Amino acid sequence: FSKGAYIQFAPGQVQTLVPHMACIEGKLHFAGEHTEFMYSGMESAIVSGLRAAQEVTERL
């Protein structure tokens, strides 16, 4: 019923969440355009995916 997934932040909310968005939680590694802050759009999704893959590789 959600007709897709998207994120919408309230004004000022991002500043409080930035330090936590890409944190590793147990065995979960988060990636996606909202976990990368140097790029935007597809570039950020790719860069964050590479970061998460590197984090997983380092844990093996």
MIDOSE-1310 file (N, C-alpha, C; in nm, 2 decimals, decimal comma, always signed):
residues 60
fskg	+0,08/-0,12/+0,00/+0,00/+0,00/+0,00/+0,08/+0,13/+0,00; +0,21/+0,11/+0,02/+0,30/+0,23/+0,03/+0,33/+0,29/-0,11; +0,31/+0,21/-0,22/+0,33/+0,26/-0,35/+0,48/+0,30/-0,37; +0,57/+0,23/-0,31/+0,71/+0,26/-0,33/+0,77/+0,30/-0,19
ayiq	+0,89/+0,32/-0,19/+0,96/+0,36/-0,07/+1,04/+0,49/-0,09; +1,03/+0,58/+0,00/+1,10/+0,71/-0,02/+1,12/+0,76/+0,12; +1,21/+0,86/+0,13/+1,24/+0,92/+0,26/+1,21/+1,07/+0,25; +1,16/+1,12/+0,36/+1,13/+1,27/+0,36/+1,17/+1,31/+0,50
fapg	+1,27/+1,40/+0,51/+1,31/+1,45/+0,64/+1,24/+1,58/+0,68; +1,22/+1,60/+0,80/+1,16/+1,73/+0,85/+1,28/+1,83/+0,85; +1,25/+1,96/+0,85/+1,35/+2,06/+0,85/+1,44/+2,04/+0,98; +1,57/+2,04/+0,95/+1,67/+2,03/+1,06/+1,69/+1,88/+1,11
qvqt	+1,61/+1,79/+1,07/+1,62/+1,65/+1,12/+1,75/+1,58/+1,07; +1,79/+1,61/+0,95/+1,91/+1,55/+0,90/+2,03/+1,58/+0,98; +2,05/+1,70/+1,03/+2,16/+1,73/+1,11/+2,17/+1,65/+1,24; +2,06/+1,61/+1,29/+2,07/+1,52/+1,41/+2,09/+1,37/+1,38
lvph	+2,06/+1,33/+1,26/+2,07/+1,19/+1,22/+2,20/+1,16/+1,14; +2,27/+1,26/+1,09/+2,39/+1,24/+1,01/+2,49/+1,14/+1,08; +2,52/+1,16/+1,20/+2,62/+1,08/+1,26/+2,58/+0,93/+1,27; +2,45/+0,90/+1,26/+2,40/+0,77/+1,29/+2,35/+0,69/+1,16
maci	+2,34/+0,76/+1,05/+2,28/+0,70/+0,93/+2,36/+0,59/+0,87; +2,49/+0,59/+0,87/+2,57/+0,49/+0,81/+2,64/+0,40/+0,91; +2,60/+0,41/+1,04/+2,66/+0,33/+1,14/+2,63/+0,18/+1,12; +2,73/+0,10/+1,15/+2,71/-0,04/+1,15/+2,63/-0,08/+1,27
egkl	+2,54/-0,17/+1,25/+2,45/-0,22/+1,36/+2,46/-0,37/+1,36; +2,55/-0,42/+1,45/+2,57/-0,57/+1,45/+2,63/-0,61/+1,32; +2,55/-0,70/+1,25/+2,60/-0,75/+1,12/+2,54/-0,67/+1,00; +2,46/-0,57/+1,03/+2,40/-0,48/+0,93/+2,49/-0,37/+0,89
hfag	+2,51/-0,35/+0,76/+2,59/-0,24/+0,71/+2,49/-0,16/+0,62; +2,48/-0,04/+0,64/+2,38/+0,04/+0,57/+2,45/+0,12/+0,45; +2,38/+0,12/+0,34/+2,43/+0,19/+0,22/+2,30/+0,25/+0,15; +2,33/+0,35/+0,07/+2,22/+0,42/+0,00/+2,25/+0,57/-0,01
ehte	+2,18/+0,63/-0,09/+2,21/+0,78/-0,12/+2,20/+0,86/+0,00; +2,13/+0,82/+0,11/+2,12/+0,90/+0,23/+2,22/+0,87/+0,33; +2,31/+0,78/+0,30/+2,42/+0,75/+0,39/+2,56/+0,80/+0,34; +2,56/+0,88/+0,23/+2,68/+0,94/+0,18/+2,66/+1,09/+0,17
fmys	+2,76/+1,17/+0,21/+2,73/+1,31/+0,22/+2,83/+1,39/+0,13; +2,92/+1,33/+0,06/+3,01/+1,40/-0,03/+2,95/+1,41/-0,17; +2,86/+1,32/-0,21/+2,80/+1,32/-0,34/+2,65/+1,32/-0,33; +2,58/+1,33/-0,44/+2,43/+1,32/-0,44/+2,38/+1,23/-0,55
gmes	+2,26/+1,19/-0,54/+2,20/+1,10/-0,64/+2,26/+0,97/-0,65; +2,27/+0,92/-0,77/+2,32/+0,78/-0,80/+2,47/+0,77/-0,76; +2,54/+0,88/-0,77/+2,68/+0,87/-0,73/+2,70/+0,84/-0,58; +2,61/+0,90/-0,50/+2,62/+0,87/-0,36/+2,58/+0,73/-0,32
aivs	+2,48/+0,68/-0,40/+2,44/+0,54/-0,38/+2,55/+0,44/-0,41; +2,62/+0,47/-0,52/+2,74/+0,38/-0,56/+2,85/+0,39/-0,46; +2,89/+0,51/-0,42/+3,00/+0,53/-0,32/+2,96/+0,47/-0,19; +2,84/+0,48/-0,14/+2,80/+0,42/-0,01/+2,80/+0,27/-0,02
glra	+2,76/+0,22/-0,14/+2,77/+0,07/-0,16/+2,91/+0,02/-0,15; +3,00/+0,09/-0,22/+3,14/+0,05/-0,21/+3,19/+0,06/-0,07; +3,15/+0,17/+0,01/+3,19/+0,18/+0,15/+3,14/+0,06/+0,23; +3,02/+0,03/+0,21/+2,96/-0,08/+0,29/+3,03/-0,22/+0,25
aqev	+3,06/-0,24/+0,13/+3,13/-0,36/+0,08/+3,26/-0,37/+0,14; +3,33/-0,25/+0,15/+3,47/-0,25/+0,21/+3,46/-0,28/+0,36; +3,36/-0,23/+0,43/+3,34/-0,26/+0,57/+3,31/-0,41/+0,60; +3,23/-0,47/+0,51/+3,21/-0,61/+0,52/+3,34/-0,69/+0,50
terl	+3,41/-0,65/+0,39/+3,54/-0,72/+0,36/+3,63/-0,72/+0,48; +3,64/-0,60/+0,54/+3,74/-0,59/+0,65/+3,70/-0,67/+0,77; +3,57/-0,71/+0,78/+3,52/-0,79/+0,90/+3,54/-0,94/+0,87; +3,57/-0,98/+0,75/+3,59/-1,12/+0,72/+3,72/-1,17/+0,76
